[in-house]
């Protein structure tokens, strides 16, 4: 993995720290800027109200309207103007004035004239935005606690306060106005923010350098060392050499290094056990391959089985669900006119079923060759298998002996599936014969024979439950109806083709679902005397 990552841990840490620092600088700067601005507004508001109130209290309210309407000037007028000029000159006040508000304009009475823009006595002027509302509030003694902020081309960005001048009757007759330039506050604000950001950046930079050194020394370098050791572990994983990780950080990384040391010991132990298990598995697989070949060789597998006999054709297949299975079929000549046919299904699967299958097949075969009837063969076999059957296994068996010259089958069904019969020119149909007890289940079981009469052109199909009970991914079974349907579609096929088509149809139904059970089929075509009858 070395060199494949885009960003190292230290780079990611620095980037993350930079982002957090920018966020911190922005947040702190915004908070301090807001607080500075509000505190300055409050400070200048107090100053402005102090000057406005002072002027309002020293000015004689009974004379204000006379000065406003008649534009007269006297010593008192000049004294007030002198006071306003001095106050303006030695303070932060931009405009210091007295005016009388009217509905649509104001009339100036006094206006400090230290700076350009001072208005003359009696001069009329329209209200500034929001000025009329603020003036009316002040005249009604509804004084605001902060300045009214205004921007205009004529006066710039200013903060204004108004304070009422009252006559001897206590009536508000005029207002003292104090305007303070907010540009000064803005300049102070910029200087303040510059200093604050500079201090924060300096502190953050120092902290970042310290953080970088700590992270690199305490985290990144130990992790790089741990990575180096782990690469060495991988290269020497199959060696007995001990790997010691020397990381002394006194924290979780040192603990992680210890865990890696323990892990390599456990991994090596696991590899050793896995290697032994693999060898054992390969040995078992080899044994099972041999067992598969042995089991296959136990079943008739050369077809046509009796090429010299034209009276019948027989074909069978067995596909185990595992390496070896418990199903089996068998057919063999007892004498020149009789052939024994067997299909069976042992309980369970795998090796135990295969062993029981081998025993069952051998006992059935031996008893049949002694000249016993099907009933005697099954009963004798049952008693033999019940002895010392510690595994409590059993086998379902259908066994029939065909008299070739007459087409008569004498059969016994020991708990097996129904056989399928097709009469010449007809369709395949299930022969629902009577079932006896499974072979190997109870030693006192009694079985009954029955007969099937085959005519030239008739067919017999035998199978195990692996065919109708084949299950797809939706847990649906293939079923007996589908089995009968595919058989009837293959009526004109050879025995080999018939079984091949059935297996293909089962596979198409099951699709990707695993094979659940052994799948065994056998089919017999009875031709009779071929000198007088033609096969259908």
C-alpha positions as CSV (number, residue, x, y, z in Angstrom):
1,X,0.0,0.0,0.0
2,X,3.0,2.3,0.3
3,X,2.7,5.3,-2.0
4,X,-0.9,4.6,-3.0
5,X,-2.5,7.0,-0.6
6,X,-3.0,10.6,-1.8
7,X,-2.4,12.4,1.5
8,X,-0.3,11.4,4.4
9,X,-1.7,11.5,7.9
10,X,0.4,14.6,8.8
11,X,-0.9,16.5,5.7
12,X,-4.4,15.6,6.6
13,X,-3.8,16.8,10.1
14,X,-2.3,20.1,9.0
15,X,-5.2,20.7,6.5
16,X,-7.7,19.9,9.2
17,X,-6.0,22.2,11.6
18,X,-5.9,25.0,9.0
19,X,-9.6,24.6,8.3
20,X,-10.3,24.7,12.1
21,X,-8.0,27.7,12.5
22,X,-9.8,29.6,9.8
23,X,-13.1,28.8,11.3
24,X,-11.8,29.9,14.7
25,X,-10.4,33.1,13.3
26,X,-13.6,33.9,11.5
27,X,-15.8,33.1,14.5
28,X,-13.7,35.0,17.0
29,X,-13.2,37.9,14.7
30,X,-16.9,38.2,14.0
31,X,-17.8,37.9,17.7
32,X,-15.2,40.5,18.8
33,X,-16.1,42.8,15.8
34,X,-19.7,42.8,16.8
35,X,-18.9,43.4,20.4
36,X,-16.5,46.2,19.6
37,X,-18.9,47.9,17.2
38,X,-21.8,47.7,19.8
39,X,-19.6,49.0,22.6
40,X,-18.4,51.9,20.5
41,X,-22.0,52.8,19.5
42,X,-22.9,52.7,23.2
43,X,-20.0,54.8,24.1
44,X,-20.6,57.5,21.5
45,X,-24.3,57.4,22.2
46,X,-23.6,58.3,25.8
47,X,-21.3,61.1,24.7
48,X,-23.8,62.5,22.2
49,X,-26.7,62.4,24.7
50,X,-24.5,64.0,27.3
51,X,-23.7,67.0,25.0
52,X,-27.3,67.2,23.8
53,X,-28.8,67.2,27.3
54,X,-26.3,69.8,28.5
55,X,-27.1,72.1,25.7
56,X,-30.9,71.6,26.2
57,X,-30.6,72.5,29.9
58,X,-28.6,75.7,29.4
59,X,-30.7,77.1,26.6
60,X,-33.7,79.2,27.5
61,X,-36.6,77.5,26.0
62,X,-38.8,80.6,26.1
63,X,-36.5,82.5,23.6
64,X,-35.9,79.7,21.1
65,X,-39.0,80.2,19.0
66,X,-38.4,83.9,18.8
67,X,-34.9,83.3,17.4
68,X,-36.3,80.8,15.0
69,X,-39.1,82.9,13.6
70,X,-37.6,86.4,13.7
71,X,-33.9,85.6,13.0
72,X,-32.8,88.1,15.6
73,X,-29.4,87.9,17.1
74,X,-28.3,89.3,20.4
75,X,-25.7,88.7,23.1
76,X,-27.5,85.6,24.4
77,X,-27.7,84.2,20.9
78,X,-24.0,84.7,20.4
79,X,-23.1,83.2,23.8
80,X,-25.0,80.0,23.0
81,X,-23.4,79.8,19.6
82,X,-20.0,80.3,21.2
83,X,-20.7,77.4,23.6
84,X,-21.7,75.1,20.8
85,X,-18.6,76.0,18.8
86,X,-16.3,75.3,21.8
87,X,-18.0,72.0,22.6
88,X,-17.8,70.9,19.0
89,X,-14.2,72.0,18.7
90,X,-12.9,70.0,21.7
91,X,-15.0,66.9,21.3
92,X,-15.7,64.2,18.7
93,X,-18.9,65.9,17.7
94,X,-19.3,66.5,13.9
95,X,-22.4,68.6,14.1
96,X,-23.9,70.4,17.1
97,X,-27.1,72.3,16.4
98,X,-30.5,73.4,17.7
99,X,-33.6,73.2,15.4
100,X,-37.4,73.5,15.5
101,X,-39.2,70.5,13.9
102,X,-42.2,71.0,11.7
103,X,-44.4,68.6,9.6
104,X,-42.2,68.5,6.5
105,X,-39.0,70.4,7.4
106,X,-36.9,71.7,10.2
107,X,-35.7,75.3,10.9
108,X,-32.2,75.8,12.3
109,X,-31.7,78.1,15.2
110,X,-28.1,77.5,16.1
111,X,-25.5,75.4,14.3
112,X,-21.9,75.2,15.4
113,X,-19.8,76.5,12.5
114,X,-16.3,75.1,13.1
115,X,-16.6,72.9,10.1
116,X,-18.1,73.3,6.6
117,X,-21.7,72.5,6.1
118,X,-23.1,74.6,9.1
119,X,-26.6,76.0,8.5
120,X,-27.5,79.6,9.0
121,X,-30.2,80.8,11.5
122,X,-33.6,80.4,10.1
123,X,-32.4,78.0,7.3
124,X,-35.0,75.3,6.4
125,X,-34.1,71.8,5.5
126,X,-35.9,68.5,4.8
127,X,-35.7,65.7,7.2
128,X,-33.1,63.0,6.7
129,X,-34.4,59.5,6.3
130,X,-36.0,58.5,9.6
131,X,-35.3,62.0,11.0
132,X,-39.0,63.1,11.3
133,X,-39.9,60.0,13.3
134,X,-36.9,60.4,15.6
135,X,-37.7,64.1,16.1
136,X,-41.3,63.4,16.9
137,X,-40.3,60.8,19.5
138,X,-37.8,63.2,21.1
139,X,-40.4,66.0,21.2
140,X,-42.7,63.6,23.1
141,X,-39.9,62.7,25.5
142,X,-39.5,59.2,24.0
143,X,-35.7,59.3,23.9
144,X,-33.9,56.4,22.2
145,X,-31.0,54.6,24.1
146,X,-28.8,54.5,21.0
147,X,-28.0,56.7,18.1
148,X,-29.9,56.7,14.8
149,X,-27.6,55.7,12.0
150,X,-27.9,57.5,8.7
151,X,-26.0,57.5,5.4
152,X,-26.3,60.4,2.9
153,X,-24.2,62.0,0.2
154,X,-24.3,65.3,2.0
155,X,-23.4,64.4,5.5
156,X,-21.9,60.9,5.1
157,X,-22.2,58.1,7.6
158,X,-23.3,59.6,10.9
159,X,-25.0,58.7,14.2
160,X,-27.5,61.2,15.5
161,X,-29.3,61.9,18.8
162,X,-32.0,64.5,19.7
163,X,-32.8,66.0,23.1
164,X,-35.8,68.3,23.7
165,X,-35.5,72.0,24.9
166,X,-38.4,72.9,27.1
167,X,-39.9,76.3,27.9
168,X,-40.9,77.5,31.4
169,X,-44.2,75.6,31.0
170,X,-42.4,72.3,30.5
171,X,-43.4,72.1,26.8
172,X,-40.9,70.9,24.2
173,X,-40.3,73.7,21.8
174,X,-37.1,72.7,20.0
175,X,-34.5,70.0,19.8
176,X,-30.7,69.8,20.3
177,X,-29.1,67.7,17.7
178,X,-25.7,66.0,18.0
179,X,-24.2,64.2,15.0
180,X,-21.1,62.0,15.4
181,X,-19.2,60.8,12.3
182,X,-19.2,57.0,12.2
183,X,-16.2,57.0,9.9
184,X,-14.0,57.5,13.0
185,X,-15.6,54.5,14.6
186,X,-15.1,52.5,11.3
187,X,-11.4,53.5,11.3
188,X,-11.0,52.4,14.9
189,X,-12.9,49.2,14.0
190,X,-10.5,48.4,11.1
191,X,-7.5,49.0,13.3
192,X,-8.9,46.9,16.1
193,X,-9.8,44.0,13.8
194,X,-6.4,44.1,12.1
195,X,-4.7,43.8,15.5
196,X,-7.1,41.1,16.7
197,X,-6.6,39.0,13.6
198,X,-2.9,39.4,13.7
199,X,-2.7,38.3,17.3
200,X,-5.0,35.3,16.6
201,X,-3.0,34.3,13.6
202,X,0.3,34.5,15.5
203,X,-1.1,32.4,18.4
204,X,-2.6,29.9,16.0
205,X,0.6,29.6,14.0
206,X,2.7,29.0,17.1
207,X,0.1,26.4,18.3
208,X,0.1,24.8,14.8
209,X,3.9,24.4,14.8
210,X,3.8,22.9,18.3
211,X,0.9,20.7,17.3
212,X,2.7,19.6,14.2
213,X,5.8,18.6,16.2
214,X,3.8,16.7,18.8
215,X,1.7,14.9,16.2
216,X,4.7,14.0,14.1
217,X,6.8,12.8,17.0
218,X,4.1,11.2,19.1
219,X,1.8,9.7,16.3
220,X,3.2,9.8,12.8
221,X,6.7,8.6,13.5
222,X,5.5,5.7,15.7
223,X,2.9,4.8,13.1
224,X,5.5,4.8,10.3
225,X,7.7,2.6,12.5
226,X,4.8,0.3,13.1
227,X,4.1,0.1,9.4
228,X,7.7,-0.8,8.8
229,X,7.6,-3.6,11.3
230,X,4.3,-4.9,10.0
231,X,5.8,-5.0,6.4
232,X,8.6,-7.0,7.9
233,X,6.1,-9.3,9.6
234,X,4.3,-10.0,6.2
235,X,7.6,-10.8,4.5
236,X,8.7,-13.2,7.3
237,X,5.3,-14.6,8.1
238,X,6.3,-18.1,7.3
239,X,9.5,-18.0,9.2
240,X,10.1,-18.9,12.8
241,X,12.0,-15.7,13.5
242,X,10.4,-13.6,16.3
243,X,9.5,-10.0,15.4
244,X,9.8,-7.5,18.2
245,X,8.3,-4.0,17.8
246,X,10.1,-1.4,19.8
247,X,7.7,1.5,20.2
248,X,7.8,3.3,23.5
249,X,5.2,6.0,23.3
250,X,3.4,5.1,26.5
251,X,0.0,5.3,24.8
252,X,-2.4,3.4,22.6
253,X,0.1,3.1,19.8
254,X,2.5,1.2,22.0
255,X,-0.4,-1.0,23.0
256,X,-1.3,-1.5,19.3
257,X,2.3,-2.5,18.7
258,X,2.0,-5.2,21.4
259,X,-1.2,-6.4,19.8
260,X,0.6,-6.7,16.5
261,X,3.3,-8.9,18.1
262,X,0.6,-11.1,19.6
263,X,-1.2,-11.2,16.2
264,X,1.9,-12.4,14.4
265,X,2.2,-15.3,16.8
266,X,-1.4,-16.2,16.4
267,X,-1.3,-15.8,12.6
268,X,1.7,-18.1,12.3
269,X,-0.1,-20.7,14.5
270,X,-3.2,-20.3,12.3
271,X,-1.1,-20.7,9.1
272,X,0.5,-23.9,10.6
273,X,-2.9,-25.3,11.5
274,X,-4.4,-24.2,8.2
275,X,-1.6,-25.9,6.3
276,X,-2.2,-29.1,8.2
277,X,-5.9,-28.8,7.7
278,X,-5.4,-28.2,4.0
279,X,-3.2,-31.2,3.7
280,X,-5.8,-33.3,5.5
281,X,-8.5,-31.9,3.3
282,X,-6.5,-32.7,0.2
283,X,-6.0,-36.2,1.5
284,X,-9.7,-36.6,2.3
285,X,-10.6,-35.2,-1.1
286,X,-8.2,-37.7,-2.7
287,X,-9.8,-40.5,-0.7
288,X,-13.3,-39.3,-1.7
289,X,-12.3,-39.2,-5.4
290,X,-11.2,-42.8,-5.0
291,X,-14.5,-43.5,-3.2
292,X,-16.4,-41.8,-6.0
293,X,-14.7,-44.0,-8.6
294,X,-15.2,-47.1,-6.5
295,X,-18.9,-46.3,-6.0
296,X,-19.3,-45.5,-9.7
297,X,-17.7,-48.8,-10.6
298,X,-20.1,-50.7,-8.3
299,X,-23.0,-49.6,-10.5
300,X,-23.6,-50.8,-14.0
301,X,-22.2,-48.1,-16.2
302,X,-21.5,-49.7,-19.6
303,X,-24.4,-49.1,-22.0
304,X,-25.9,-50.7,-23.9
305,X,-25.8,-53.1,-21.0
306,X,-26.9,-56.2,-22.9
307,X,-26.3,-55.6,-26.5
308,X,-27.0,-59.2,-27.4
309,X,-30.5,-59.0,-26.1
310,X,-33.1,-57.3,-28.3
311,X,-36.1,-58.0,-26.0
312,X,-35.4,-55.0,-23.9
313,X,-33.3,-51.8,-23.5
314,X,-32.2,-50.4,-20.1
315,X,-30.4,-47.2,-19.1
316,X,-29.7,-45.6,-15.7
317,X,-27.8,-42.6,-14.2
318,X,-26.9,-41.7,-10.6
319,X,-25.7,-38.1,-9.7
320,X,-24.7,-37.8,-6.0
321,X,-25.3,-34.5,-4.1
322,X,-21.8,-34.9,-2.6
323,X,-18.7,-36.7,-3.6
324,X,-20.4,-40.0,-2.8
325,X,-24.1,-40.7,-2.4
326,X,-26.6,-43.1,-0.9
327,X,-28.7,-43.7,-4.0
328,X,-28.0,-46.7,-6.2
329,X,-29.5,-48.7,-9.0
330,X,-28.7,-52.2,-10.2
331,X,-29.7,-54.7,-12.9
332,X,-28.3,-58.1,-13.6
333,X,-29.3,-61.4,-15.3
334,X,-30.4,-64.1,-12.8
335,X,-30.7,-66.6,-15.6
336,X,-31.3,-66.5,-19.4
337,X,-34.9,-65.5,-19.0
338,X,-34.9,-63.3,-15.8
339,X,-33.4,-59.9,-15.1
340,X,-33.4,-58.3,-11.6
341,X,-33.9,-54.5,-11.5
342,X,-33.3,-52.4,-8.4
343,X,-33.4,-48.8,-7.4
344,X,-32.8,-47.6,-3.9
345,X,-32.3,-44.6,-1.7
346,X,-30.4,-44.8,1.6
347,X,-31.3,-42.4,4.4
348,X,-28.7,-39.5,4.8
349,X,-26.0,-38.4,2.5
350,X,-22.2,-38.6,2.1
351,X,-19.8,-41.2,3.3
352,X,-22.1,-43.0,5.8
353,X,-24.9,-43.3,3.2
354,X,-22.4,-44.5,0.7
355,X,-21.1,-47.3,3.0
356,X,-24.7,-48.4,3.9
357,X,-25.5,-48.3,0.1
358,X,-22.5,-50.6,-0.7
359,X,-23.7,-53.1,2.0
360,X,-27.3,-52.9,0.9
361,X,-26.5,-53.4,-2.8
362,X,-24.3,-56.3,-2.1
363,X,-26.8,-58.1,0.2
364,X,-29.6,-57.5,-2.3
365,X,-27.5,-58.8,-5.2
366,X,-26.4,-61.9,-3.4
367,X,-29.9,-62.9,-2.2
368,X,-31.3,-62.3,-5.7
369,X,-28.6,-64.7,-7.3
370,X,-29.7,-67.4,-4.8
371,X,-32.9,-67.7,-6.7
372,X,-35.2,-66.1,-4.1
373,X,-38.4,-64.3,-5.0
374,X,-38.6,-60.5,-4.6
375,X,-40.5,-60.9,-1.3
376,X,-37.8,-63.3,0.0
377,X,-35.0,-61.1,-1.2
378,X,-36.3,-58.0,0.6
379,X,-37.2,-59.8,3.8
380,X,-33.8,-61.5,4.0
381,X,-32.0,-58.3,3.2
382,X,-34.0,-56.5,5.8
383,X,-33.1,-58.9,8.6
384,X,-29.4,-58.8,7.6
385,X,-29.3,-55.0,7.6
386,X,-31.2,-54.7,11.0
387,X,-28.4,-56.7,12.7
388,X,-25.9,-54.4,14.4
389,X,-27.4,-51.3,12.7
390,X,-26.0,-48.9,15.3
391,X,-26.5,-45.9,13.1
392,X,-30.2,-46.7,12.7
393,X,-30.0,-46.2,8.9
394,X,-32.4,-47.6,6.4
395,X,-32.9,-47.8,2.7
396,X,-36.0,-47.5,0.5
397,X,-36.0,-50.1,-2.3
398,X,-38.0,-51.0,-5.4
399,X,-37.0,-54.4,-6.7
400,X,-38.5,-56.2,-9.6
401,X,-37.7,-59.4,-11.5
402,X,-38.7,-59.3,-15.2
403,X,-39.5,-62.6,-16.9
404,X,-38.2,-61.5,-20.3
405,X,-40.2,-64.1,-22.4
406,X,-43.6,-63.1,-21.0
407,X,-43.0,-59.4,-19.9
408,X,-44.2,-60.2,-16.4
409,X,-42.5,-58.3,-13.5
410,X,-42.8,-59.5,-10.0
411,X,-42.0,-56.5,-7.7
412,X,-41.8,-55.3,-4.1
413,X,-41.9,-51.7,-3.0
414,X,-40.1,-51.2,0.3
415,X,-41.1,-47.5,1.0
416,X,-39.8,-46.2,-2.3
417,X,-41.3,-43.8,-4.9
418,X,-44.1,-44.9,-7.2
419,X,-42.9,-46.4,-10.5
420,X,-44.0,-44.8,-13.8
421,X,-45.5,-47.0,-16.5
422,X,-46.2,-46.2,-20.1
423,X,-48.3,-48.6,-22.1
424,X,-47.5,-48.9,-25.9
425,X,-49.1,-45.9,-27.7
426,X,-50.2,-44.3,-24.4
427,X,-48.8,-41.9,-21.9
428,X,-46.7,-42.3,-18.8
429,X,-48.7,-42.8,-15.6
430,X,-47.8,-43.3,-12.0
431,X,-48.4,-46.9,-10.8
432,X,-49.5,-46.3,-7.2
433,X,-48.4,-49.6,-5.7
434,X,-48.6,-50.5,-2.0
435,X,-45.5,-49.6,0.0
436,X,-43.9,-51.8,2.6
437,X,-41.6,-50.8,5.5
438,X,-38.2,-49.4,4.6
439,X,-35.4,-52.0,4.6
440,X,-33.3,-51.9,7.7
441,X,-35.9,-50.2,9.9
442,X,-37.5,-53.2,11.6
443,X,-36.3,-56.8,11.4
444,X,-39.9,-58.3,11.7
445,X,-41.2,-56.4,8.7
446,X,-43.3,-58.4,6.2
447,X,-43.4,-57.4,2.5
448,X,-45.9,-58.2,-0.3
449,X,-45.3,-58.9,-4.0
450,X,-47.3,-57.6,-6.9
451,X,-47.2,-58.1,-10.6
452,X,-46.8,-55.8,-13.6
453,X,-47.6,-57.1,-17.1
454,X,-45.5,-55.5,-19.8
455,X,-46.4,-55.7,-23.4
456,X,-44.1,-55.0,-26.3
457,X,-43.6,-51.2,-26.5
458,X,-44.3,-50.7,-22.8
459,X,-41.8,-48.7,-20.7
460,X,-41.0,-48.6,-17.0
461,X,-39.4,-45.5,-15.3
462,X,-37.9,-45.7,-11.8
463,X,-36.4,-42.8,-9.8
464,X,-35.4,-41.6,-6.3
465,X,-37.0,-38.7,-4.5
466,X,-34.1,-36.4,-5.7
467,X,-36.1,-35.9,-8.9
468,X,-39.5,-34.7,-7.7
469,X,-38.0,-33.0,-4.6
470,X,-35.4,-31.0,-6.5
471,X,-35.7,-27.4,-5.1
472,X,-35.0,-24.1,-6.7
473,X,-33.9,-20.8,-5.0
474,X,-37.6,-19.9,-4.2
475,X,-37.9,-23.2,-2.3
476,X,-40.3,-24.6,-4.9
477,X,-40.0,-28.4,-5.6
478,X,-39.8,-29.8,-9.1
479,X,-42.8,-32.1,-8.3
480,X,-44.3,-35.2,-9.7
481,X,-46.5,-33.4,-12.3
482,X,-43.4,-31.8,-14.0
483,X,-41.7,-35.2,-13.9
484,X,-44.7,-36.8,-15.7
485,X,-45.0,-33.9,-18.2
486,X,-41.3,-34.2,-19.3
487,X,-41.6,-38.0,-19.6
488,X,-44.6,-37.6,-21.9
489,X,-42.7,-35.0,-24.0
490,X,-39.9,-37.6,-24.5
491,X,-42.1,-40.6,-25.5
492,X,-40.3,-40.9,-28.9
493,X,-36.8,-40.6,-27.5
494,X,-34.3,-43.3,-26.8
495,X,-33.7,-44.3,-23.1
496,X,-30.4,-42.3,-23.0
497,X,-32.1,-39.2,-24.5
498,X,-35.1,-39.5,-22.1
499,X,-33.0,-39.5,-19.0
500,X,-30.8,-36.7,-20.4
501,X,-33.8,-34.5,-21.1
502,X,-35.3,-35.1,-17.6
503,X,-32.0,-34.1,-16.0
504,X,-31.8,-31.0,-18.2
505,X,-35.3,-30.0,-17.3
506,X,-34.5,-30.5,-13.6
507,X,-31.4,-28.3,-13.9
508,X,-33.4,-25.6,-15.8
509,X,-35.9,-25.6,-12.9
510,X,-33.4,-25.6,-10.1
511,X,-31.0,-23.0,-11.8
512,X,-28.3,-21.8,-9.4
513,X,-29.7,-23.5,-6.3
514,X,-27.4,-26.3,-5.0
515,X,-28.3,-29.9,-5.5
516,X,-30.0,-31.0,-2.2
517,X,-30.3,-34.8,-2.7
518,X,-28.9,-37.6,-4.8
519,X,-30.6,-37.9,-8.2
520,X,-31.0,-41.4,-9.6
521,X,-33.1,-42.6,-12.6
522,X,-33.6,-45.9,-14.5
523,X,-35.7,-46.6,-17.5
524,X,-36.6,-49.9,-19.2
525,X,-38.0,-50.3,-22.7
526,X,-39.7,-53.7,-23.2
527,X,-39.6,-54.8,-26.8
528,X,-40.7,-58.4,-26.3
529,X,-40.0,-60.9,-29.1
530,X,-38.4,-58.7,-31.8
531,X,-39.1,-61.3,-34.5
532,X,-42.8,-60.7,-34.3
533,X,-43.0,-57.1,-32.8
534,X,-41.6,-53.8,-33.7
535,X,-40.5,-51.3,-31.0
536,X,-42.8,-48.2,-30.8
